[in-house]
Each structure stands twice: as C-alpha cells, then as structure tokens.
Amino acid sequence: MTWRRPAPRIRRSSTSAVASGTILGYGDGTILVHQVEGATHNSWWIASSEAGLLNVLDQLHQSKTGAPAVLASATKHWDNLYVSRFYGWHPGTVKGGYVHGASYKLKADAPNDAVDTVSKAFIVPLFEKLMSDGTVQAYQVAEENIHTADPALFFVFYITSNAEGLDKVNAALSAAIGANSLAGPAFGSMVDFTAHRDELGRSNASLK
C-alpha cells in the first residue's frame, strides 16, 4: 500500500477514483499542534500501486474545478510519497476524527530489517488489537518511497474517530510495553529517539 500526503487537493476527483477502484481511500484535515514553518492543512490518498496515486494526481492537475478558498490562499505546499508494508483499516468514513503521525529515525547500526522486525513484533499486534475493539479506524507503518527527508526515517500513522481514541491508544501502548519487558529495550536499541517527532490533526477520511 502507498499513502500519499500531498498538498491539499479537490475531493471530487478522489471520490470518483475510489469508486473506480483506482485508489482505496482518501482524506483531508487540519493540523492541531502548529509549528512556525509547519503545515496547517493536508490531504492524502492511498492506493495499491504508485500508478494509482499518480493517475489521480494527473486528474487533479487537469481538473478545471477551483480549489476551496483555504487552499487557494496557501503560500507554501509540499508533497510526500510513502510506501507501507504493514497496515490495516476498517472500510467506512470518519468525520472530524483525529490523525496521529509519529516519525522515528533508525540508528546507523540498526539492522536492514529493523522496520520489519519492530512492526511484526510490536506495532502490528498493538494496532490490530486496537482495530478489533474499534478504537482505531486505520493505521500504517510507512517509509518514504521518494526520499525528501532522511532515508533512515520511518513513520507510524493512525486514525481514530474521536479524541477518546487517542487516550485509548496511549493507554494500550503503555500496557503493551509494560507487559513485554523486551519491547522497550529492543525498540530503543534500533531507534534514535532524539529525532522523534509527532503530528496531530483533525481529519475526514473515506476508506474502501
């Protein structure tokens, strides 16, 4: 799965692309914890291939529909293209939900399969449980497919339908670390936490 978090675009093209099977989902949102030079709005879509993402991008570039005022007035924008091998989602829509993103940097001596190891051993079991009880609508472990940042970075994104879901994820994370005495040290042995950053936003999402 690939997940694109680009500059804000027009929802109409994404809606038709989901209907045709070109992409698997899309969303847009606003950032809640602002940084001086950071983003204020974002949009994204997901597909099972890079071609699916880029075909929608072509449609958006060719669209004659005007962008909403908040997007038309933007003074900056940037794009990211991610690839994910560990992910899950419930089909449906989320209105006014929350998206939490976290970036982590692997240490220089981390093994080549560090992201796979951490995902299989800890991240995926944690989020699959949160998916099963309805706390999380979608999650993914991602790496940049087109590197615009440090290639050692990887990212964990998840969506909850309400603010209470964020507390439940934090509680589940603490409980999982407490129940597995090896999880924290294993993660810490491979990750440089001085480079860790978080992002939190409100979001609308539609997933097929």
VENWO-V418429 format. One record per pair of residues at least 4 apart in sequence whose ideal C-beta (glycine too) atoms are under 6 Angstrom apart, sorted by the first residue. I is the first residue (numbers start at 0). J is the second residue. If there is no record, write none. Layout:
BEGIN
{{I,J} {I,J}}
END
This chain:
BEGIN
{{0,45} {0,83} {0,86} {1,46} {1,49} {1,52} {1,82} {2,45} {2,81} {2,83} {2,139} {2,141} {3,43} {3,44} {3,52} {3,80} {4,41} {4,43} {4,79} {5,78} {6,76} {7,40} {7,42} {7,70} {8,42} {8,59} {9,62} {9,64} {12,58} {12,59} {12,62} {13,25} {13,44} {16,21} {16,22} {16,55} {17,22} {17,207} {21,51} {21,54} {22,44} {22,46} {22,51} {22,55} {23,45} {23,46} {23,207} {24,45} {24,205} {24,206} {24,207} {25,44} {25,205} {26,43} {26,202} {26,203} {26,204} {27,42} {27,203} {28,41} {28,98} {28,200} {28,201} {28,202} {29,40} {29,200} {29,201} {30,38} {30,39} {30,200} {31,199} {31,200} {32,199} {44,55} {46,51} {46,52} {50,54} {66,70} {66,71} {80,144} {80,145} {81,141} {81,143} {81,144} {82,144} {83,139} {83,141} {85,118} {85,123} {85,140} {86,139} {87,130} {87,138} {88,137} {88,206} {89,136} {90,206} {90,207} {92,205} {93,136} {93,158} {93,160} {93,204} {94,203} {96,158} {96,159} {96,160} {96,202} {97,159} {97,165} {98,158} {98,200} {98,202} {99,157} {99,199} {100,156} {100,198} {101,155} {101,197} {102,152} {102,154} {102,196} {103,153} {103,190} {103,195} {104,151} {104,152} {104,191} {104,194} {105,109} {105,113} {105,151} {105,189} {106,189} {106,191} {109,113} {109,189} {112,116} {113,189} {114,153} {116,120} {117,121} {118,122} {118,123} {118,140} {119,123} {121,182} {122,140} {123,127} {125,175} {126,135} {126,138} {129,134} {129,135} {129,171} {130,135} {134,164} {134,167} {135,157} {135,159} {136,158} {136,160} {137,158} {138,157} {139,156} {140,155} {141,154} {142,153} {146,150} {148,152} {158,204} {159,164} {159,165} {176,182} {176,183} {181,185} {186,190}}
END
